[in-house]
Amino acid sequence: MENRRKRTQQDDIRLEPYVSKGVYTESGGIRPMPKRYPLGIIKVLLVSIPFLYLGSLASKYAAMGLEKMDVFIYTDDDDNDDD
């Protein structure tokens, strides 16, 4: 069991900087502040917004193609017709 744990730790050594080890060191000292990445949210938005837009365009054109081939036709079923 101990060998397996050591082997797993060696395999996961690349994740070492990203794993939280708590606030205190083994000797009782306080660890330094975690590393901050500048403009992190902006980078996420710069990647996610264009791909969300491209995905919406792809689904829009796929729905238009399905409607043109009469595979899927959108009908607005209104069950609240009291007339």
mmCIF file of the N, C-alpha and C atoms, coordinates in Angstrom:
data_MODEL
# 
_entry.id   MODEL 
# 
loop_
_atom_site.group_PDB 
_atom_site.id 
_atom_site.type_symbol 
_atom_site.label_atom_id 
_atom_site.label_alt_id 
_atom_site.label_comp_id 
_atom_site.label_asym_id 
_atom_site.label_entity_id 
_atom_site.label_seq_id 
_atom_site.pdbx_PDB_ins_code 
_atom_site.Cartn_x 
_atom_site.Cartn_y 
_atom_site.Cartn_z 
_atom_site.occupancy 
_atom_site.B_iso_or_equiv 
_atom_site.pdbx_formal_charge 
_atom_site.auth_seq_id 
_atom_site.auth_comp_id 
_atom_site.auth_asym_id 
_atom_site.auth_atom_id 
_atom_site.pdbx_PDB_model_num 
ATOM 1   N N  . MET A 1 1  ? 0.830   -1.194 0.000   1.00 0.00 ? 1  MET A N  1 
ATOM 2   C CA . MET A 1 1  ? 0.000   0.000  0.000   1.00 0.00 ? 1  MET A CA 1 
ATOM 3   C C  . MET A 1 1  ? 0.873   1.256  0.000   1.00 0.00 ? 1  MET A C  1 
ATOM 4   N N  . GLU A 1 2  ? 1.923   1.240  0.792   1.00 0.00 ? 2  GLU A N  1 
ATOM 5   C CA . GLU A 1 2  ? 2.819   2.393  0.885   1.00 0.00 ? 2  GLU A CA 1 
ATOM 6   C C  . GLU A 1 2  ? 3.548   2.633  -0.440  1.00 0.00 ? 2  GLU A C  1 
ATOM 7   N N  . ASN A 1 3  ? 3.957   1.537  -1.104  1.00 0.00 ? 3  ASN A N  1 
ATOM 8   C CA . ASN A 1 3  ? 4.627   1.676  -2.402  1.00 0.00 ? 3  ASN A CA 1 
ATOM 9   C C  . ASN A 1 3  ? 3.682   2.274  -3.440  1.00 0.00 ? 3  ASN A C  1 
ATOM 10  N N  . ARG A 1 4  ? 2.440   1.841  -3.386  1.00 0.00 ? 4  ARG A N  1 
ATOM 11  C CA . ARG A 1 4  ? 1.442   2.354  -4.325  1.00 0.00 ? 4  ARG A CA 1 
ATOM 12  C C  . ARG A 1 4  ? 1.225   3.846  -4.108  1.00 0.00 ? 4  ARG A C  1 
ATOM 13  N N  . ARG A 1 5  ? 1.179   4.270  -2.855  1.00 0.00 ? 5  ARG A N  1 
ATOM 14  C CA . ARG A 1 5  ? 0.995   5.680  -2.534  1.00 0.00 ? 5  ARG A CA 1 
ATOM 15  C C  . ARG A 1 5  ? 2.180   6.510  -3.018  1.00 0.00 ? 5  ARG A C  1 
ATOM 16  N N  . LYS A 1 6  ? 3.399   5.993  -2.828  1.00 0.00 ? 6  LYS A N  1 
ATOM 17  C CA . LYS A 1 6  ? 4.589   6.710  -3.286  1.00 0.00 ? 6  LYS A CA 1 
ATOM 18  C C  . LYS A 1 6  ? 4.598   6.811  -4.808  1.00 0.00 ? 6  LYS A C  1 
ATOM 19  N N  . ARG A 1 7  ? 4.208   5.723  -5.478  1.00 0.00 ? 7  ARG A N  1 
ATOM 20  C CA . ARG A 1 7  ? 4.182   5.723  -6.936  1.00 0.00 ? 7  ARG A CA 1 
ATOM 21  C C  . ARG A 1 7  ? 3.157   6.739  -7.442  1.00 0.00 ? 7  ARG A C  1 
ATOM 22  N N  . THR A 1 8  ? 2.008   6.809  -6.794  1.00 0.00 ? 8  THR A N  1 
ATOM 23  C CA . THR A 1 8  ? 0.983   7.776  -7.179  1.00 0.00 ? 8  THR A CA 1 
ATOM 24  C C  . THR A 1 8  ? 1.485   9.195  -6.965  1.00 0.00 ? 8  THR A C  1 
ATOM 25  N N  . GLN A 1 9  ? 2.199   9.424  -5.866  1.00 0.00 ? 9  GLN A N  1 
ATOM 26  C CA . GLN A 1 9  ? 2.740   10.747 -5.607  1.00 0.00 ? 9  GLN A CA 1 
ATOM 27  C C  . GLN A 1 9  ? 3.777   11.126 -6.656  1.00 0.00 ? 9  GLN A C  1 
ATOM 28  N N  . GLN A 1 10 ? 4.580   10.163 -7.103  1.00 0.00 ? 10 GLN A N  1 
ATOM 29  C CA . GLN A 1 10 ? 5.571   10.451 -8.133  1.00 0.00 ? 10 GLN A CA 1 
ATOM 30  C C  . GLN A 1 10 ? 4.888   10.755 -9.463  1.00 0.00 ? 10 GLN A C  1 
ATOM 31  N N  . ASP A 1 11 ? 3.794   10.049 -9.760  1.00 0.00 ? 11 ASP A N  1 
ATOM 32  C CA . ASP A 1 11 ? 3.070   10.295 -11.005 1.00 0.00 ? 11 ASP A CA 1 
ATOM 33  C C  . ASP A 1 11 ? 2.381   11.655 -10.985 1.00 0.00 ? 11 ASP A C  1 
ATOM 34  N N  . ASP A 1 12 ? 1.925   12.078 -9.830  1.00 0.00 ? 12 ASP A N  1 
ATOM 35  C CA . ASP A 1 12 ? 1.195   13.337 -9.708  1.00 0.00 ? 12 ASP A CA 1 
ATOM 36  C C  . ASP A 1 12 ? 2.095   14.502 -9.321  1.00 0.00 ? 12 ASP A C  1 
ATOM 37  N N  . ILE A 1 13 ? 3.392   14.378 -9.519  1.00 0.00 ? 13 ILE A N  1 
ATOM 38  C CA . ILE A 1 13 ? 4.313   15.432 -9.100  1.00 0.00 ? 13 ILE A CA 1 
ATOM 39  C C  . ILE A 1 13 ? 4.085   16.717 -9.892  1.00 0.00 ? 13 ILE A C  1 
ATOM 40  N N  . ARG A 1 14 ? 3.565   16.603 -11.116 1.00 0.00 ? 14 ARG A N  1 
ATOM 41  C CA . ARG A 1 14 ? 3.326   17.802 -11.910 1.00 0.00 ? 14 ARG A CA 1 
ATOM 42  C C  . ARG A 1 14 ? 2.167   18.623 -11.350 1.00 0.00 ? 14 ARG A C  1 
ATOM 43  N N  . LEU A 1 15 ? 1.297   18.015 -10.555 1.00 0.00 ? 15 LEU A N  1 
ATOM 44  C CA . LEU A 1 15 ? 0.183   18.732 -9.945  1.00 0.00 ? 15 LEU A CA 1 
ATOM 45  C C  . LEU A 1 15 ? 0.566   19.363 -8.610  1.00 0.00 ? 15 LEU A C  1 
ATOM 46  N N  . GLU A 1 16 ? 1.766   19.111 -8.160  1.00 0.00 ? 16 GLU A N  1 
ATOM 47  C CA . GLU A 1 16 ? 2.221   19.565 -6.845  1.00 0.00 ? 16 GLU A CA 1 
ATOM 48  C C  . GLU A 1 16 ? 2.016   21.065 -6.612  1.00 0.00 ? 16 GLU A C  1 
ATOM 49  N N  . PRO A 1 17 ? 2.374   21.956 -7.539  1.00 0.00 ? 17 PRO A N  1 
ATOM 50  C CA . PRO A 1 17 ? 2.196   23.382 -7.246  1.00 0.00 ? 17 PRO A CA 1 
ATOM 51  C C  . PRO A 1 17 ? 0.737   23.810 -7.144  1.00 0.00 ? 17 PRO A C  1 
ATOM 52  N N  . TYR A 1 18 ? -0.192  23.021 -7.681  1.00 0.00 ? 18 TYR A N  1 
ATOM 53  C CA . TYR A 1 18 ? -1.588  23.421 -7.715  1.00 0.00 ? 18 TYR A CA 1 
ATOM 54  C C  . TYR A 1 18 ? -2.400  22.845 -6.563  1.00 0.00 ? 18 TYR A C  1 
ATOM 55  N N  . VAL A 1 19 ? -1.843  21.905 -5.810  1.00 0.00 ? 19 VAL A N  1 
ATOM 56  C CA . VAL A 1 19 ? -2.570  21.251 -4.735  1.00 0.00 ? 19 VAL A CA 1 
ATOM 57  C C  . VAL A 1 19 ? -2.396  22.059 -3.458  1.00 0.00 ? 19 VAL A C  1 
ATOM 58  N N  . SER A 1 20 ? -3.501  22.365 -2.803  1.00 0.00 ? 20 SER A N  1 
ATOM 59  C CA . SER A 1 20 ? -3.445  23.121 -1.566  1.00 0.00 ? 20 SER A CA 1 
ATOM 60  C C  . SER A 1 20 ? -2.930  22.236 -0.438  1.00 0.00 ? 20 SER A C  1 
ATOM 61  N N  . LYS A 1 21 ? -2.003  22.765 0.332   1.00 0.00 ? 21 LYS A N  1 
ATOM 62  C CA . LYS A 1 21 ? -1.436  22.012 1.443   1.00 0.00 ? 21 LYS A CA 1 
ATOM 63  C C  . LYS A 1 21 ? -1.833  22.611 2.783   1.00 0.00 ? 21 LYS A C  1 
ATOM 64  N N  . GLY A 1 22 ? -2.749  23.540 2.768   1.00 0.00 ? 22 GLY A N  1 
ATOM 65  C CA . GLY A 1 22 ? -3.168  24.172 4.007   1.00 0.00 ? 22 GLY A CA 1 
ATOM 66  C C  . GLY A 1 22 ? -2.463  25.500 4.215   1.00 0.00 ? 22 GLY A C  1 
ATOM 67  N N  . VAL A 1 23 ? -2.771  26.136 5.320   1.00 0.00 ? 23 VAL A N  1 
ATOM 68  C CA . VAL A 1 23 ? -2.228  27.457 5.614   1.00 0.00 ? 23 VAL A CA 1 
ATOM 69  C C  . VAL A 1 23 ? -0.886  27.364 6.320   1.00 0.00 ? 23 VAL A C  1 
ATOM 70  N N  . TYR A 1 24 ? -0.705  26.310 7.112   1.00 0.00 ? 24 TYR A N  1 
ATOM 71  C CA . TYR A 1 24 ? 0.494   26.209 7.937   1.00 0.00 ? 24 TYR A CA 1 
ATOM 72  C C  . TYR A 1 24 ? 1.451   25.144 7.409   1.00 0.00 ? 24 TYR A C  1 
ATOM 73  N N  . THR A 1 25 ? 2.749   25.364 7.618   1.00 0.00 ? 25 THR A N  1 
ATOM 74  C CA . THR A 1 25 ? 3.757   24.372 7.262   1.00 0.00 ? 25 THR A CA 1 
ATOM 75  C C  . THR A 1 25 ? 3.826   23.323 8.359   1.00 0.00 ? 25 THR A C  1 
ATOM 76  N N  . GLU A 1 26 ? 4.626   22.299 8.143   1.00 0.00 ? 26 GLU A N  1 
ATOM 77  C CA . GLU A 1 26 ? 4.756   21.241 9.151   1.00 0.00 ? 26 GLU A CA 1 
ATOM 78  C C  . GLU A 1 26 ? 5.372   21.765 10.442  1.00 0.00 ? 26 GLU A C  1 
ATOM 79  N N  . SER A 1 27 ? 6.230   22.787 10.329  1.00 0.00 ? 27 SER A N  1 
ATOM 80  C CA . SER A 1 27 ? 6.867   23.332 11.524  1.00 0.00 ? 27 SER A CA 1 
ATOM 81  C C  . SER A 1 27 ? 5.998   24.363 12.235  1.00 0.00 ? 27 SER A C  1 
ATOM 82  N N  . GLY A 1 28 ? 4.854   24.743 11.634  1.00 0.00 ? 28 GLY A N  1 
ATOM 83  C CA . GLY A 1 28 ? 3.950   25.683 12.284  1.00 0.00 ? 28 GLY A CA 1 
ATOM 84  C C  . GLY A 1 28 ? 3.975   27.073 11.690  1.00 0.00 ? 28 GLY A C  1 
ATOM 85  N N  . GLY A 1 29 ? 4.856   27.314 10.738  1.00 0.00 ? 29 GLY A N  1 
ATOM 86  C CA . GLY A 1 29 ? 4.921   28.626 10.095  1.00 0.00 ? 29 GLY A CA 1 
ATOM 87  C C  . GLY A 1 29 ? 3.771   28.829 9.118   1.00 0.00 ? 29 GLY A C  1 
ATOM 88  N N  . ILE A 1 30 ? 3.497   30.064 8.828   1.00 0.00 ? 30 ILE A N  1 
ATOM 89  C CA . ILE A 1 30 ? 2.425   30.385 7.882   1.00 0.00 ? 30 ILE A CA 1 
ATOM 90  C C  . ILE A 1 30 ? 2.993   30.364 6.468   1.00 0.00 ? 30 ILE A C  1 
ATOM 91  N N  . ARG A 1 31 ? 2.289   29.693 5.582   1.00 0.00 ? 31 ARG A N  1 
ATOM 92  C CA . ARG A 1 31 ? 2.725   29.618 4.187   1.00 0.00 ? 31 ARG A CA 1 
ATOM 93  C C  . ARG A 1 31 ? 2.535   30.976 3.506   1.00 0.00 ? 31 ARG A C  1 
ATOM 94  N N  . PRO A 1 32 ? 3.302   31.234 2.444   1.00 0.00 ? 32 PRO A N  1 
ATOM 95  C CA . PRO A 1 32 ? 3.120   32.494 1.709   1.00 0.00 ? 32 PRO A CA 1 
ATOM 96  C C  . PRO A 1 32 ? 1.793   32.511 0.952   1.00 0.00 ? 32 PRO A C  1 
ATOM 97  N N  . MET A 1 33 ? 1.403   33.689 0.526   1.00 0.00 ? 33 MET A N  1 
ATOM 98  C CA . MET A 1 33 ? 0.160   33.840 -0.239  1.00 0.00 ? 33 MET A CA 1 
ATOM 99  C C  . MET A 1 33 ? 0.249   33.027 -1.526  1.00 0.00 ? 33 MET A C  1 
ATOM 100 N N  . PRO A 1 34 ? -0.873  32.491 -1.993  1.00 0.00 ? 34 PRO A N  1 
ATOM 101 C CA . PRO A 1 34 ? -0.852  31.731 -3.241  1.00 0.00 ? 34 PRO A CA 1 
ATOM 102 C C  . PRO A 1 34 ? -0.533  32.622 -4.434  1.00 0.00 ? 34 PRO A C  1 
ATOM 103 N N  . LYS A 1 35 ? -0.030  31.995 -5.483  1.00 0.00 ? 35 LYS A N  1 
ATOM 104 C CA . LYS A 1 35 ? 0.333   32.720 -6.688  1.00 0.00 ? 35 LYS A CA 1 
ATOM 105 C C  . LYS A 1 35 ? -0.936  33.205 -7.388  1.00 0.00 ? 35 LYS A C  1 
ATOM 106 N N  . ARG A 1 36 ? -0.926  34.450 -7.807  1.00 0.00 ? 36 ARG A N  1 
ATOM 107 C CA . ARG A 1 36 ? -2.067  35.011 -8.526  1.00 0.00 ? 36 ARG A CA 1 
ATOM 108 C C  . ARG A 1 36 ? -1.689  35.169 -9.989  1.00 0.00 ? 36 ARG A C  1 
ATOM 109 N N  . TYR A 1 37 ? -2.661  34.898 -10.837 1.00 0.00 ? 37 TYR A N  1 
ATOM 110 C CA . TYR A 1 37 ? -2.436  35.026 -12.267 1.00 0.00 ? 37 TYR A CA 1 
ATOM 111 C C  . TYR A 1 37 ? -3.074  36.328 -12.741 1.00 0.00 ? 37 TYR A C  1 
ATOM 112 N N  . PRO A 1 38 ? -2.283  37.217 -13.321 1.00 0.00 ? 38 PRO A N  1 
ATOM 113 C CA . PRO A 1 38 ? -2.845  38.498 -13.743 1.00 0.00 ? 38 PRO A CA 1 
ATOM 114 C C  . PRO A 1 38 ? -3.821  38.322 -14.899 1.00 0.00 ? 38 PRO A C  1 
ATOM 115 N N  . LEU A 1 39 ? -4.883  39.080 -14.860 1.00 0.00 ? 39 LEU A N  1 
ATOM 116 C CA . LEU A 1 39 ? -5.907  39.099 -15.907 1.00 0.00 ? 39 LEU A CA 1 
ATOM 117 C C  . LEU A 1 39 ? -6.546  37.737 -16.126 1.00 0.00 ? 39 LEU A C  1 
ATOM 118 N N  . GLY A 1 40 ? -6.698  36.946 -15.073 1.00 0.00 ? 40 GLY A N  1 
ATOM 119 C CA . GLY A 1 40 ? -7.255  35.602 -15.197 1.00 0.00 ? 40 GLY A CA 1 
ATOM 120 C C  . GLY A 1 40 ? -8.672  35.589 -15.728 1.00 0.00 ? 40 GLY A C  1 
ATOM 121 N N  . ILE A 1 41 ? -9.540  36.433 -15.175 1.00 0.00 ? 41 ILE A N  1 
ATOM 122 C CA . ILE A 1 41 ? -10.937 36.480 -15.603 1.00 0.00 ? 41 ILE A CA 1 
ATOM 123 C C  . ILE A 1 41 ? -11.032 36.980 -17.042 1.00 0.00 ? 41 ILE A C  1 
ATOM 124 N N  . ILE A 1 42 ? -10.218 37.954 -17.388 1.00 0.00 ? 42 ILE A N  1 
ATOM 125 C CA . ILE A 1 42 ? -10.251 38.494 -18.751 1.00 0.00 ? 42 ILE A CA 1 
ATOM 126 C C  . ILE A 1 42 ? -9.841  37.422 -19.752 1.00 0.00 ? 42 ILE A C  1 
ATOM 127 N N  . LYS A 1 43 ? -8.840  36.627 -19.415 1.00 0.00 ? 43 LYS A N  1 
ATOM 128 C CA . LYS A 1 43 ? -8.412  35.544 -20.306 1.00 0.00 ? 43 LYS A CA 1 
ATOM 129 C C  . LYS A 1 43 ? -9.522  34.516 -20.491 1.00 0.00 ? 43 LYS A C  1 
ATOM 130 N N  . VAL A 1 44 ? -10.201 34.191 -19.410 1.00 0.00 ? 44 VAL A N  1 
ATOM 131 C CA . VAL A 1 44 ? -11.304 33.227 -19.494 1.00 0.00 ? 44 VAL A CA 1 
ATOM 132 C C  . VAL A 1 44 ? -12.411 33.775 -20.386 1.00 0.00 ? 44 VAL A C  1 
ATOM 133 N N  . LEU A 1 45 ? -12.750 35.032 -20.216 1.00 0.00 ? 45 LEU A N  1 
ATOM 134 C CA . LEU A 1 45 ? -13.804 35.639 -21.026 1.00 0.00 ? 45 LEU A CA 1 
ATOM 135 C C  . LEU A 1 45 ? -13.399 35.751 -22.493 1.00 0.00 ? 45 LEU A C  1 
ATOM 136 N N  . LEU A 1 46 ? -12.126 36.078 -22.751 1.00 0.00 ? 46 LEU A N  1 
ATOM 137 C CA . LEU A 1 46 ? -11.662 36.195 -24.132 1.00 0.00 ? 46 LEU A CA 1 
ATOM 138 C C  . LEU A 1 46 ? -11.696 34.861 -24.868 1.00 0.00 ? 46 LEU A C  1 
ATOM 139 N N  . VAL A 1 47 ? -11.632 33.775 -24.139 1.00 0.00 ? 47 VAL A N  1 
ATOM 140 C CA . VAL A 1 47 ? -11.703 32.457 -24.772 1.00 0.00 ? 47 VAL A CA 1 
ATOM 141 C C  . VAL A 1 47 ? -13.142 31.965 -24.838 1.00 0.00 ? 47 VAL A C  1 
ATOM 142 N N  . SER A 1 48 ? -13.896 32.135 -23.766 1.00 0.00 ? 48 SER A N  1 
ATOM 143 C CA . SER A 1 48 ? -15.229 31.527 -23.704 1.00 0.00 ? 48 SER A CA 1 
ATOM 144 C C  . SER A 1 48 ? -16.265 32.240 -24.563 1.00 0.00 ? 48 SER A C  1 
ATOM 145 N N  . ILE A 1 49 ? -16.248 33.559 -24.616 1.00 0.00 ? 49 ILE A N  1 
ATOM 146 C CA . ILE A 1 49 ? -17.283 34.293 -25.358 1.00 0.00 ? 49 ILE A CA 1 
ATOM 147 C C  . ILE A 1 49 ? -17.251 33.986 -26.857 1.00 0.00 ? 49 ILE A C  1 
ATOM 148 N N  . PRO A 1 50 ? -16.095 34.022 -27.529 1.00 0.00 ? 50 PRO A N  1 
ATOM 149 C CA . PRO A 1 50 ? -16.118 33.680 -28.962 1.00 0.00 ? 50 PRO A CA 1 
ATOM 150 C C  . PRO A 1 50 ? -16.573 32.248 -29.233 1.00 0.00 ? 50 PRO A C  1 
ATOM 151 N N  . PHE A 1 51 ? -16.184 31.306 -28.389 1.00 0.00 ? 51 PHE A N  1 
ATOM 152 C CA . PHE A 1 51 ? -16.584 29.925 -28.627 1.00 0.00 ? 51 PHE A CA 1 
ATOM 153 C C  . PHE A 1 51 ? -18.065 29.701 -28.311 1.00 0.00 ? 51 PHE A C  1 
ATOM 154 N N  . LEU A 1 52 ? -18.610 30.418 -27.344 1.00 0.00 ? 52 LEU A N  1 
ATOM 155 C CA . LEU A 1 52 ? -20.055 30.357 -27.113 1.00 0.00 ? 52 LEU A CA 1 
ATOM 156 C C  . LEU A 1 52 ? -20.808 30.912 -28.320 1.00 0.00 ? 52 LEU A C  1 
ATOM 157 N N  . TYR A 1 53 ? -20.295 31.986 -28.888 1.00 0.00 ? 53 TYR A N  1 
ATOM 158 C CA . TYR A 1 53 ? -20.916 32.576 -30.073 1.00 0.00 ? 53 TYR A CA 1 
ATOM 159 C C  . TYR A 1 53 ? -20.848 31.611 -31.256 1.00 0.00 ? 53 TYR A C  1 
ATOM 160 N N  . LEU A 1 54 ? -19.681 31.001 -31.476 1.00 0.00 ? 54 LEU A N  1 
ATOM 161 C CA . LEU A 1 54 ? -19.549 30.038 -32.574 1.00 0.00 ? 54 LEU A CA 1 
ATOM 162 C C  . LEU A 1 54 ? -20.464 28.832 -32.368 1.00 0.00 ? 54 LEU A C  1 
ATOM 163 N N  . GLY A 1 55 ? -20.601 28.376 -31.138 1.00 0.00 ? 55 GLY A N  1 
ATOM 164 C CA . GLY A 1 55 ? -21.497 27.260 -30.848 1.00 0.00 ? 55 GLY A CA 1 
ATOM 165 C C  . GLY A 1 55 ? -22.946 27.612 -31.104 1.00 0.00 ? 55 GLY A C  1 
ATOM 166 N N  . SER A 1 56 ? -23.329 28.836 -30.760 1.00 0.00 ? 56 SER A N  1 
ATOM 167 C CA . SER A 1 56 ? -24.714 29.247 -31.017 1.00 0.00 ? 56 SER A CA 1 
ATOM 168 C C  . SER A 1 56 ? -24.974 29.382 -32.514 1.00 0.00 ? 56 SER A C  1 
ATOM 169 N N  . LEU A 1 57 ? -23.985 29.871 -33.274 1.00 0.00 ? 57 LEU A N  1 
ATOM 170 C CA . LEU A 1 57 ? -24.146 29.946 -34.726 1.00 0.00 ? 57 LEU A CA 1 
ATOM 171 C C  . LEU A 1 57 ? -24.284 28.555 -35.335 1.00 0.00 ? 57 LEU A C  1 
ATOM 172 N N  . ALA A 1 58 ? -23.456 27.621 -34.877 1.00 0.00 ? 58 ALA A N  1 
ATOM 173 C CA . ALA A 1 58 ? -23.518 26.254 -35.408 1.00 0.00 ? 58 ALA A CA 1 
ATOM 174 C C  . ALA A 1 58 ? -24.873 25.624 -35.117 1.00 0.00 ? 58 ALA A C  1 
ATOM 175 N N  . SER A 1 59 ? -25.394 25.809 -33.918 1.00 0.00 ? 59 SER A N  1 
ATOM 176 C CA . SER A 1 59 ? -26.693 25.216 -33.588 1.00 0.00 ? 59 SER A CA 1 
ATOM 177 C C  . SER A 1 59 ? -27.825 25.896 -34.350 1.00 0.00 ? 59 SER A C  1 
ATOM 178 N N  . LYS A 1 60 ? -27.701 27.201 -34.574 1.00 0.00 ? 60 LYS A N  1 
ATOM 179 C CA . LYS A 1 60 ? -28.723 27.920 -35.340 1.00 0.00 ? 60 LYS A CA 1 
ATOM 180 C C  . LYS A 1 60 ? -28.789 27.394 -36.775 1.00 0.00 ? 60 LYS A C  1 
ATOM 181 N N  . TYR A 1 61 ? -27.620 27.251 -37.407 1.00 0.00 ? 61 TYR A N  1 
ATOM 182 C CA . TYR A 1 61 ? -27.601 26.762 -38.789 1.00 0.00 ? 61 TYR A CA 1 
ATOM 183 C C  . TYR A 1 61 ? -27.974 25.287 -38.868 1.00 0.00 ? 61 TYR A C  1 
ATOM 184 N N  . ALA A 1 62 ? -27.655 24.512 -37.856 1.00 0.00 ? 62 ALA A N  1 
ATOM 185 C CA . ALA A 1 62 ? -28.068 23.106 -37.836 1.00 0.00 ? 62 ALA A CA 1 
ATOM 186 C C  . ALA A 1 62 ? -29.587 23.008 -37.726 1.00 0.00 ? 62 ALA A C  1 
ATOM 187 N N  . ALA A 1 63 ? -30.197 23.842 -36.891 1.00 0.00 ? 63 ALA A N  1 
ATOM 188 C CA . ALA A 1 63 ? -31.659 23.837 -36.762 1.00 0.00 ? 63 ALA A CA 1 
ATOM 189 C C  . ALA A 1 63 ? -32.318 24.294 -38.056 1.00 0.00 ? 63 ALA A C  1 
ATOM 190 N N  . MET A 1 64 ? -31.723 25.291 -38.729 1.00 0.00 ? 64 MET A N  1 
ATOM 191 C CA . MET A 1 64 ? -32.274 25.737 -40.012 1.00 0.00 ? 64 MET A CA 1 
ATOM 192 C C  . MET A 1 64 ? -32.177 24.629 -41.054 1.00 0.00 ? 64 MET A C  1 
ATOM 193 N N  . GLY A 1 65 ? -31.069 23.897 -41.065 1.00 0.00 ? 65 GLY A N  1 
ATOM 194 C CA . GLY A 1 65 ? -30.910 22.791 -42.004 1.00 0.00 ? 65 GLY A CA 1 
ATOM 195 C C  . GLY A 1 65 ? -31.895 21.673 -41.740 1.00 0.00 ? 65 GLY A C  1 
ATOM 196 N N  . LEU A 1 66 ? -32.113 21.340 -40.475 1.00 0.00 ? 66 LEU A N  1 
ATOM 197 C CA . LEU A 1 66 ? -33.087 20.301 -40.134 1.00 0.00 ? 66 LEU A CA 1 
ATOM 198 C C  . LEU A 1 66 ? -34.500 20.729 -40.510 1.00 0.00 ? 66 LEU A C  1 
ATOM 199 N N  . GLU A 1 67 ? -34.795 22.009 -40.319 1.00 0.00 ? 67 GLU A N  1 
ATOM 200 C CA . GLU A 1 67 ? -36.121 22.504 -40.679 1.00 0.00 ? 67 GLU A CA 1 
ATOM 201 C C  . GLU A 1 67 ? -36.307 22.486 -42.195 1.00 0.00 ? 67 GLU A C  1 
ATOM 202 N N  . LYS A 1 68 ? -35.259 22.812 -42.940 1.00 0.00 ? 68 LYS A N  1 
ATOM 203 C CA . LYS A 1 68 ? -35.330 22.814 -44.400 1.00 0.00 ? 68 LYS A CA 1 
ATOM 204 C C  . LYS A 1 68 ? -35.539 21.401 -44.944 1.00 0.00 ? 68 LYS A C  1 
ATOM 205 N N  . MET A 1 69 ? -34.959 20.398 -44.259 1.00 0.00 ? 69 MET A N  1 
ATOM 206 C CA . MET A 1 69 ? -35.110 19.002 -44.696 1.00 0.00 ? 69 MET A CA 1 
ATOM 207 C C  . MET A 1 69 ? -36.359 18.353 -44.103 1.00 0.00 ? 69 MET A C  1 
ATOM 208 N N  . ASP A 1 70 ? -37.169 19.120 -43.415 1.00 0.00 ? 70 ASP A N  1 
ATOM 209 C CA . ASP A 1 70 ? -38.402 18.643 -42.778 1.00 0.00 ? 70 ASP A CA 1 
ATOM 210 C C  . ASP A 1 70 ? -38.157 17.526 -41.762 1.00 0.00 ? 70 ASP A C  1 
ATOM 211 N N  . VAL A 1 71 ? -37.016 17.548 -41.124 1.00 0.00 ? 71 VAL A N  1 
ATOM 212 C CA . VAL A 1 71 ? -36.731 16.593 -40.054 1.00 0.00 ? 71 VAL A CA 1 
ATOM 213 C C  . VAL A 1 71 ? -37.267 17.146 -38.740 1.00 0.00 ? 71 VAL A C  1 
ATOM 214 N N  . PHE A 1 72 ? -37.058 18.424 -38.545 1.00 0.00 ? 72 PHE A N  1 
ATOM 215 C CA . PHE A 1 72 ? -37.513 19.076 -37.322 1.00 0.00 ? 72 PHE A CA 1 
ATOM 216 C C  . PHE A 1 72 ? -38.179 20.381 -37.713 1.00 0.00 ? 72 PHE A C  1 
ATOM 217 N N  . ILE A 1 73 ? -39.456 20.525 -37.381 1.00 0.00 ? 73 ILE A N  1 
ATOM 218 C CA . ILE A 1 73 ? -40.170 21.761 -37.665 1.00 0.00 ? 73 ILE A CA 1 
ATOM 219 C C  . ILE A 1 73 ? -40.716 22.283 -36.344 1.00 0.00 ? 73 ILE A C  1 
ATOM 220 N N  . TYR A 1 74 ? -40.334 23.491 -36.019 1.00 0.00 ? 74 TYR A N  1 
ATOM 221 C CA . TYR A 1 74 ? -40.759 24.102 -34.762 1.00 0.00 ? 74 TYR A CA 1 
ATOM 222 C C  . TYR A 1 74 ? -42.205 24.558 -34.879 1.00 0.00 ? 74 TYR A C  1 
ATOM 223 N N  . THR A 1 75 ? -43.020 24.122 -33.956 1.00 0.00 ? 75 THR A N  1 
ATOM 224 C CA . THR A 1 75 ? -44.404 24.585 -33.889 1.00 0.00 ? 75 THR A CA 1 
ATOM 225 C C  . THR A 1 75 ? -44.644 25.146 -32.505 1.00 0.00 ? 75 THR A C  1 
ATOM 226 N N  . ASP A 1 76 ? -45.287 26.274 -32.474 1.00 0.00 ? 76 ASP A N  1 
ATOM 227 C CA . ASP A 1 76 ? -45.573 26.926 -31.201 1.00 0.00 ? 76 ASP A CA 1 
ATOM 228 C C  . ASP A 1 76 ? -46.944 26.455 -30.733 1.00 0.00 ? 76 ASP A C  1 
ATOM 229 N N  . ASP A 1 77 ? -46.976 25.436 -29.912 1.00 0.00 ? 77 ASP A N  1 
ATOM 230 C CA . ASP A 1 77 ? -48.234 24.899 -29.400 1.00 0.00 ? 77 ASP A CA 1 
ATOM 231 C C  . ASP A 1 77 ? -48.692 25.748 -28.228 1.00 0.00 ? 77 ASP A C  1 
ATOM 232 N N  . ASP A 1 78 ? -49.795 26.411 -28.433 1.00 0.00 ? 78 ASP A N  1 
ATOM 233 C CA . ASP A 1 78 ? -50.351 27.250 -27.381 1.00 0.00 ? 78 ASP A CA 1 
ATOM 234 C C  . ASP A 1 78 ? -51.547 26.520 -26.786 1.00 0.00 ? 78 ASP A C  1 
ATOM 235 N N  . ASP A 1 79 ? -51.400 26.008 -25.585 1.00 0.00 ? 79 ASP A N  1 
ATOM 236 C CA . ASP A 1 79 ? -52.478 25.278 -24.926 1.00 0.00 ? 79 ASP A CA 1 
ATOM 237 C C  . ASP A 1 79 ? -53.428 26.204 -24.179 1.00 0.00 ? 79 ASP A C  1 
ATOM 238 N N  . ASN A 1 80 ? -53.127 27.476 -24.145 1.00 0.00 ? 80 ASN A N  1 
ATOM 239 C CA . ASN A 1 80 ? -53.939 28.427 -23.393 1.00 0.00 ? 80 ASN A CA 1 
ATOM 240 C C  . ASN A 1 80 ? -54.949 29.138 -24.284 1.00 0.00 ? 80 ASN A C  1 
ATOM 241 N N  . ASP A 1 81 ? -55.383 28.510 -25.347 1.00 0.00 ? 81 ASP A N  1 
ATOM 242 C CA . ASP A 1 81 ? -56.366 29.129 -26.240 1.00 0.00 ? 81 ASP A CA 1 
ATOM 243 C C  . ASP A 1 81 ? -57.754 29.037 -25.612 1.00 0.00 ? 81 ASP A C  1 
ATOM 244 N N  . ASP A 1 82 ? -58.268 30.158 -25.172 1.00 0.00 ? 82 ASP A N  1 
ATOM 245 C CA . ASP A 1 82 ? -59.602 30.203 -24.577 1.00 0.00 ? 82 ASP A CA 1 
ATOM 246 C C  . ASP A 1 82 ? -60.625 30.751 -25.568 1.00 0.00 ? 82 ASP A C  1 
ATOM 247 N N  . ASP A 1 83 ? -60.227 31.069 -26.771 1.00 0.00 ? 83 ASP A N  1 
ATOM 248 C CA . ASP A 1 83 ? -61.127 31.669 -27.758 1.00 0.00 ? 83 ASP A CA 1 
ATOM 249 C C  . ASP A 1 83 ? -62.088 30.672 -28.315 1.00 0.00 ? 83 ASP A C  1 
# 
